[in-house]
Amino acid sequence: MLYYMWVQHDLRPGVFWQLPRGEQLLLLAFSDIELVQREKARREVANK
């Protein structure tokens, strides 16, 4: 997940680990939601 945040949002792992735990968890949750949405969009395009 950290690789994804780095590649897609320029959030370096070192910066991530300096954040408070609550912010880390929130970013992980947001990234998970984003990945699910991207996969859903990819499937919709593939089914057309």
Order of alpha helices (4+ residues) and beta strands (2+ residues): alpha-alpha-alpha
